[in-house]
Amino acid sequence: MSVPRFWRKQIARYNLVGTHCKQCGEYFYPPRNVCPACRREGEIVDFKFSGKGELVTYTVIHTAAEGFEGQTPYVLAIVQLEEGPRLTTQIVGDVEDMSIGMKVKPVFRKLGQSGERGMIYYGTKFVPA
């Protein structure tokens, strides 16, 4: 991801800001410029999600990608927000406590780092509510 694009996406990443179509009532995360249902007829506005949601499905990662080795095992999940959108995220907590249908809430955490001395980037992960 380019540096300018990275900084443009910070509001959505840090605050769970997506969009809402006033025409059909759909909510989107990440944000969209055009509603896929209404096309150009829809009016898209920014929307800040509550972050409250439900665990739809998950998997436990035991062999992590480069840079995430120290976090294993960790839970990678699909969470459905109360407002409707689903997103892929990491659930922070004991792997044994995870269950489908479990209520979750957002937390602000370190997501990664670009190299050993590079930029640290933060964002939203989820924890059991």
C-alpha positions as CSV (number, residue, x, y, z in Angstrom):
1,M,0.0,0.0,0.0
2,S,1.4,3.4,-0.9
3,V,2.1,5.9,1.9
4,P,-0.5,8.5,0.7
5,R,-3.2,5.8,0.5
6,F,-2.2,4.5,3.9
7,W,-2.8,7.8,5.6
8,R,-6.1,8.4,3.7
9,K,-7.4,5.2,5.2
10,Q,-6.5,6.0,8.8
11,I,-10.0,7.5,9.7
12,A,-11.7,4.3,8.7
13,R,-9.1,2.0,10.2
14,Y,-8.9,3.8,13.6
15,N,-12.5,4.6,14.1
16,L,-14.5,1.9,12.3
17,V,-15.9,4.6,9.9
18,G,-17.7,3.2,6.9
19,T,-20.5,4.4,4.7
20,H,-24.3,4.3,4.6
21,C,-26.6,4.5,1.6
22,K,-29.5,6.8,2.3
23,Q,-31.4,5.4,-0.7
24,C,-31.5,1.6,0.2
25,G,-30.3,1.7,3.8
26,E,-27.3,-0.5,3.3
27,Y,-24.1,-0.1,5.4
28,F,-20.6,-0.7,4.1
29,Y,-17.2,-1.4,5.7
30,P,-14.7,-0.5,4.4
31,P,-16.2,2.7,3.0
32,R,-17.5,2.8,-0.6
33,N,-18.0,5.7,-2.9
34,V,-20.9,4.1,-4.8
35,C,-23.7,1.8,-3.5
36,P,-23.5,-1.5,-5.4
37,A,-27.3,-1.8,-5.2
38,C,-28.5,1.7,-6.1
39,R,-25.5,2.7,-8.2
40,R,-25.5,6.4,-8.9
41,E,-29.0,6.9,-7.5
42,G,-27.9,6.2,-4.0
43,E,-26.6,8.9,-1.6
44,I,-23.5,7.7,0.3
45,V,-22.7,9.3,3.6
46,D,-20.0,8.6,6.2
47,F,-21.1,6.4,9.1
48,K,-19.3,5.6,12.4
49,F,-20.1,2.0,13.5
50,S,-20.6,1.2,17.1
51,G,-18.2,-1.7,16.8
52,K,-20.5,-4.1,18.6
53,G,-20.8,-7.4,16.8
54,E,-21.0,-11.1,16.7
55,L,-18.4,-13.8,15.8
56,V,-19.7,-15.5,12.6
57,T,-16.8,-17.9,12.1
58,Y,-13.1,-18.1,13.0
59,T,-9.9,-20.1,12.6
60,V,-6.9,-20.5,14.9
61,I,-3.6,-19.6,13.2
62,H,-0.7,-21.7,14.5
63,T,1.8,-21.1,11.8
64,A,1.9,-17.3,11.2
65,A,3.0,-15.3,8.3
66,E,6.3,-13.4,8.5
67,G,6.1,-10.7,11.2
68,F,3.4,-12.4,13.2
69,E,5.3,-15.4,14.5
70,G,5.3,-14.1,18.1
71,Q,1.5,-13.9,18.2
72,T,0.7,-17.5,17.6
73,P,-1.7,-19.0,18.2
74,Y,-4.1,-16.3,17.4
75,V,-7.7,-16.1,16.1
76,L,-8.6,-14.7,12.7
77,A,-12.3,-14.2,12.4
78,I,-15.3,-12.8,10.5
79,V,-17.3,-10.5,12.6
80,Q,-20.7,-9.2,11.7
81,L,-21.3,-5.7,13.0
82,E,-24.7,-4.9,14.5
83,E,-25.4,-2.6,11.6
84,G,-24.8,-5.4,9.1
85,P,-21.4,-5.4,7.4
86,R,-19.0,-8.3,8.0
87,L,-15.3,-7.8,8.3
88,T,-12.2,-10.0,8.7
89,T,-10.4,-9.2,11.9
90,Q,-8.2,-10.6,14.7
91,I,-9.9,-11.6,18.0
92,V,-7.7,-10.9,21.0
93,G,-8.1,-13.4,23.8
94,D,-7.8,-17.0,24.9
95,V,-8.2,-19.3,21.9
96,E,-10.2,-21.7,24.1
97,D,-12.8,-19.1,24.9
98,M,-13.9,-18.5,21.3
99,S,-17.3,-19.6,20.1
100,I,-19.5,-18.9,17.1
101,G,-22.2,-16.4,18.1
102,M,-20.1,-14.8,20.8
103,K,-20.6,-11.0,21.2
104,V,-17.5,-8.9,20.6
105,K,-16.4,-5.3,20.9
106,P,-13.6,-3.3,19.3
107,V,-10.2,-2.4,20.8
108,F,-7.4,-0.3,19.5
109,R,-4.2,-2.4,19.0
110,K,-0.9,-2.5,17.2
111,L,-1.4,-4.3,13.8
112,G,2.2,-4.5,12.7
113,Q,5.4,-2.7,11.8
114,S,7.2,-2.1,8.5
115,G,10.5,-3.7,9.1
116,E,12.6,-3.7,12.3
117,R,12.9,0.1,12.5
118,G,9.9,1.0,10.3
119,M,6.6,2.7,10.9
120,I,4.3,1.0,13.4
121,Y,0.7,1.0,12.4
122,Y,-2.3,0.6,14.6
123,G,-6.0,-0.3,14.0
124,T,-9.0,-2.1,15.3
125,K,-9.1,-5.7,16.6
126,F,-11.9,-7.3,18.7
127,V,-12.2,-8.8,22.1
128,P,-15.1,-10.8,23.7
129,A,-17.7,-8.4,25.0
